Amino acid sequence: MINESTAHNQFARKHFKRNFFLGVSNGVLFNFAWAFTSTSTVLPLFISKLTPSQILIGLASTLEALGWFLPQIAIAAITLHQKNQKPIYIKSAFLRGGSFLLFAILVFLLGKRNPTYLLVTFFFLFSIYSFGGGLAGVSFTDIVGKSIPLEKRGSFFGARMFVGGGLSALAGFLIQRILRLYDFPQNFGMLFLIASALIIFALISFCLVKEPPTTRRLEKKSVKENLLLGFKITKADRNFRMLLLTRVAIGCYVMGLPFYIIYAKKYLSIPGSLAGIFLTVQMLGYLSSNLLWGYLSNRKNNKLVLVFSAFFSAICPLLVLSNMVLGTPLWGYGSIFFFLGATISGADIGYTNYLLQIAPEERRPIYVGFLNTVVGPTIFLSAVGGLIIQVFSFTCLYVLLFFVSLVSVYLSLSLKRTE
């Protein structure tokens, strides 16, 4: 008689090619869509059209990541005992696709008539879209962990980011053209409408994945019980604890993320349309670094991916400070976006694969949900970055960010090597 574990493995092997293709397609489309809503270029410029507040610009750039991280421990409480995760993903897909499409339409309708109302509407609908991502986060990670073998995960995430990053790099030229040829709000409305179509197709793609049944699950627990279990795991599992600290430290790059483009516009006098070129540079960093991340993840270990990501995160604020002191040329400043892209892709691939490698299958949702919930509040650091700029200066922000990034390098080196 075939046991549950054998049946699970047979199912996963049978549908591997289908799931790999659909999962990669999902990532490619989401990464492509991300170019049109980039939190380092497009969104800061869009919000700056509606308000001069640096704090709101920073807060707007945190919403997507905040929505992804914060709800996950509550979702883990719902999903930890369930053998099938896809129904939750499908429900969140309707929430995400609908809210973003509605926002894109409202940009055309409200942009010139009532920018204040559009700003409020943006925060409301984009929050729904972002928290919908949080609803799907645990389910997505668990499905990938069940359907994509360990030795293929580096290639899986690398392909999602490599192809999606390539399309995003090309999208930068289209974004520049749209921002230059059309006036506000039509230019941003077009960008967000394109993004909404890509997001909807991305969601449909992953909804078609064949989910292998889970062989073991823990009993149903409340959110409080899962939080206590998460703290217990963190205390007992040193490697998980160090991964959590490393992820928080590397994630502090978001403190300066939306302000690289704002600084360039204010002090280097660049036109807003150049955001498309900077985005292309960022996508080239995102894209080219994936060759390195895929090799290290598949052939070496995921610790090295996190070490290099932390190192690249330190280069970004250092280049801003160099520009302040030495007045580096525009191409030198633009290289910041290359290292930003490398940092973002490396942190995502390294942390996800490392977590999937150390988390036991029966406790995977609680590992994922607890870590992402603890990391979640750091996303507010973009708003904190805006506050630092308003109260102090750009210099204070990037000096602080440079020293925090050095801490992330130290923590990543402290991780246990995984094979």
ChimeraX attribute file (.defattr): number of C-alpha atoms within 10 A of each C-alpha:
attribute: neighborCount
match mode: 1-to-1
recipient: residues
	/A:1	4
	/A:2	7
	/A:3	8
	/A:4	13
	/A:5	13
	/A:6	12
	/A:7	15
	/A:8	19
	/A:9	16
	/A:10	13
	/A:11	16
	/A:12	20
	/A:13	16
	/A:14	13
	/A:15	16
	/A:16	18
	/A:17	13
	/A:18	14
	/A:19	23
	/A:20	22
	/A:21	16
	/A:22	20
	/A:23	27
	/A:24	25
	/A:25	22
	/A:26	24
	/A:27	26
	/A:28	25
	/A:29	26
	/A:30	24
	/A:31	26
	/A:32	28
	/A:33	26
	/A:34	21
	/A:35	28
	/A:36	27
	/A:37	20
	/A:38	19
	/A:39	23
	/A:40	26
	/A:41	28
	/A:42	26
	/A:43	19
	/A:44	25
	/A:45	22
	/A:46	20
	/A:47	22
	/A:48	14
	/A:49	14
	/A:50	19
	/A:51	14
	/A:52	10
	/A:53	14
	/A:54	24
	/A:55	19
	/A:56	21
	/A:57	26
	/A:58	30
	/A:59	24
	/A:60	24
	/A:61	30
	/A:62	26
	/A:63	21
	/A:64	21
	/A:65	22
	/A:66	24
	/A:67	24
	/A:68	23
	/A:69	28
	/A:70	23
	/A:71	23
	/A:72	30
	/A:73	30
	/A:74	21
	/A:75	22
	/A:76	29
	/A:77	22
	/A:78	17
	/A:79	24
	/A:80	26
	/A:81	19
	/A:82	16
	/A:83	14
	/A:84	16
	/A:85	23
	/A:86	20
	/A:87	12
	/A:88	18
	/A:89	22
	/A:90	17
	/A:91	14
	/A:92	22
	/A:93	24
	/A:94	15
	/A:95	17
	/A:96	25
	/A:97	21
	/A:98	16
	/A:99	20
	/A:100	25
	/A:101	20
	/A:102	16
	/A:103	23
	/A:104	21
	/A:105	15
	/A:106	16
	/A:107	24
	/A:108	19
	/A:109	15
	/A:110	16
	/A:111	20
	/A:112	14
	/A:113	10
	/A:114	11
	/A:115	17
	/A:116	14
	/A:117	12
	/A:118	21
	/A:119	20
	/A:120	12
	/A:121	17
	/A:122	20
	/A:123	16
	/A:124	13
	/A:125	19
	/A:126	21
	/A:127	21
	/A:128	21
	/A:129	26
	/A:130	22
	/A:131	25
	/A:132	24
	/A:133	25
	/A:134	29
	/A:135	27
	/A:136	24
	/A:137	25
	/A:138	31
	/A:139	26
	/A:140	18
	/A:141	19
	/A:142	23
	/A:143	23
	/A:144	20
	/A:145	20
	/A:146	19
	/A:147	25
	/A:148	21
	/A:149	15
	/A:150	17
	/A:151	11
	/A:152	14
	/A:153	23
	/A:154	25
	/A:155	22
	/A:156	22
	/A:157	25
	/A:158	28
	/A:159	23
	/A:160	24
	/A:161	31
	/A:162	27
	/A:163	20
	/A:164	26
	/A:165	32
	/A:166	20
	/A:167	21
	/A:168	32
	/A:169	25
	/A:170	19
	/A:171	22
	/A:172	24
	/A:173	18
	/A:174	17
	/A:175	25
	/A:176	20
	/A:177	15
	/A:178	18
	/A:179	22
	/A:180	15
	/A:181	10
	/A:182	12
	/A:183	10
	/A:184	14
	/A:185	19
	/A:186	18
	/A:187	20
	/A:188	25
	/A:189	20
	/A:190	20
	/A:191	20
	/A:192	23
	/A:193	21
	/A:194	17
	/A:195	23
	/A:196	27
	/A:197	15
	/A:198	21
	/A:199	25
	/A:200	21
	/A:201	16
	/A:202	25
	/A:203	23
	/A:204	17
	/A:205	19
	/A:206	23
	/A:207	19
	/A:208	14
	/A:209	20
	/A:210	18
	/A:211	21
	/A:212	24
	/A:213	20
	/A:214	20
	/A:215	16
	/A:216	14
	/A:217	16
	/A:218	11
	/A:219	9
	/A:220	15
	/A:221	16
	/A:222	13
	/A:223	15
	/A:224	12
	/A:225	12
	/A:226	21
	/A:227	20
	/A:228	13
	/A:229	16
	/A:230	21
	/A:231	15
	/A:232	11
	/A:233	17
	/A:234	19
	/A:235	12
	/A:236	11
	/A:237	13
	/A:238	13
	/A:239	19
	/A:240	21
	/A:241	17
	/A:242	18
	/A:243	23
	/A:244	20
	/A:245	20
	/A:246	25
	/A:247	25
	/A:248	20
	/A:249	23
	/A:250	28
	/A:251	24
	/A:252	22
	/A:253	26
	/A:254	27
	/A:255	25
	/A:256	25
	/A:257	24
	/A:258	28
	/A:259	27
	/A:260	21
	/A:261	24
	/A:262	22
	/A:263	14
	/A:264	19
	/A:265	16
	/A:266	10
	/A:267	9
	/A:268	15
	/A:269	10
	/A:270	15
	/A:271	11
	/A:272	18
	/A:273	20
	/A:274	21
	/A:275	25
	/A:276	27
	/A:277	21
	/A:278	25
	/A:279	30
	/A:280	28
	/A:281	24
	/A:282	29
	/A:283	33
	/A:284	24
	/A:285	25
	/A:286	28
	/A:287	27
	/A:288	18
	/A:289	24
	/A:290	28
	/A:291	15
	/A:292	15
	/A:293	29
	/A:294	26
	/A:295	16
	/A:296	17
	/A:297	27
	/A:298	18
	/A:299	12
	/A:300	15
	/A:301	21
	/A:302	29
	/A:303	24
	/A:304	20
	/A:305	28
	/A:306	30
	/A:307	23
	/A:308	21
	/A:309	30
	/A:310	32
	/A:311	20
	/A:312	23
	/A:313	32
	/A:314	24
	/A:315	18
	/A:316	26
	/A:317	26
	/A:318	17
	/A:319	20
	/A:320	25
	/A:321	18
	/A:322	13
	/A:323	16
	/A:324	13
	/A:325	9
	/A:326	10
	/A:327	13
	/A:328	15
	/A:329	10
	/A:330	12
	/A:331	9
	/A:332	14
	/A:333	20
	/A:334	21
	/A:335	17
	/A:336	23
	/A:337	27
	/A:338	24
	/A:339	25
	/A:340	27
	/A:341	27
	/A:342	26
	/A:343	29
	/A:344	22
	/A:345	26
	/A:346	30
	/A:347	23
	/A:348	18
	/A:349	25
	/A:350	26
	/A:351	19
	/A:352	18
	/A:353	23
	/A:354	23
	/A:355	21
	/A:356	20
	/A:357	17
	/A:358	14
	/A:359	17
	/A:360	12
	/A:361	17
	/A:362	15
	/A:363	18
	/A:364	22
	/A:365	27
	/A:366	26
	/A:367	25
	/A:368	24
	/A:369	30
	/A:370	30
	/A:371	26
	/A:372	25
	/A:373	21
	/A:374	18
	/A:375	21
	/A:376	21
	/A:377	15
	/A:378	22
	/A:379	27
	/A:380	20
	/A:381	21
	/A:382	28
	/A:383	23
	/A:384	20
	/A:385	28
	/A:386	25
	/A:387	18
	/A:388	20
	/A:389	19
	/A:390	13
	/A:391	9
	/A:392	11
	/A:393	13
	/A:394	20
	/A:395	15
	/A:396	14
	/A:397	20
	/A:398	25
	/A:399	14
	/A:400	15
	/A:401	23
	/A:402	21
	/A:403	13
	/A:404	19
	/A:405	25
	/A:406	17
	/A:407	18
	/A:408	26
	/A:409	22
	/A:410	15
	/A:411	21
	/A:412	25
	/A:413	17
	/A:414	15
	/A:415	21
	/A:416	15
	/A:417	13
	/A:418	14
	/A:419	12
